[in-house]
Amino acid sequence: MRWTVQELKSSWELAAEGTALNHCVVSYSDQCADGHTA
């Protein structure tokens, strides 16, 4: 099995990731923008 890691650089990309994986990761977008989480 191989894994690929891709940095998400915008809240749009974070939202698309959440939609693709069916989870609420976009709720962290403000914290990511503020540098409080990665």
C-alpha positions as a printed NumPy array, in Angstrom:
array([[  0.   ,   0.   ,   0.   ],
       [  1.278,   3.479,  -0.853],
       [  0.262,   6.757,   0.676],
       [  0.476,  10.208,  -0.835],
       [  0.547,  13.306,   1.325],
       [ -0.596,  16.56 ,  -0.219],
       [ -0.586,  19.888,   1.588],
       [ -3.945,  21.639,   1.473],
       [ -3.329,  25.332,   0.865],
       [ -6.809,  26.828,   1.029],
       [-10.091,  26.465,   2.851],
       [-11.627,  25.428,  -0.479],
       [ -9.206,  22.49 ,  -0.687],
       [ -9.999,  21.625,   2.935],
       [-13.735,  21.658,   2.152],
       [-13.203,  19.47 ,  -0.926],
       [-11.21 ,  16.997,   1.203],
       [-14.035,  16.865,   3.741],
       [-16.592,  16.251,   1.016],
       [-14.49 ,  13.535,  -0.618],
       [-13.91 ,  11.728,   2.68 ],
       [-17.335,  12.514,   4.161],
       [-16.162,  14.254,   7.344],
       [-16.268,  17.731,   8.922],
       [-12.607,  18.752,   8.559],
       [-13.663,  22.111,   7.082],
       [-14.779,  23.14 ,  10.572],
       [-11.045,  23.597,  11.317],
       [-10.455,  26.107,   8.492],
       [-10.414,  29.196,  10.743],
       [ -8.021,  27.522,  13.185],
       [ -5.732,  26.52 ,  10.314],
       [ -5.766,  30.052,   8.89 ],
       [ -4.881,  31.46 ,  12.318],
       [ -1.979,  28.999,  12.679],
       [ -3.507,  27.235,  15.685],
       [ -3.655,  23.812,  14.041],
       [ -2.083,  22.089,  11.065]])
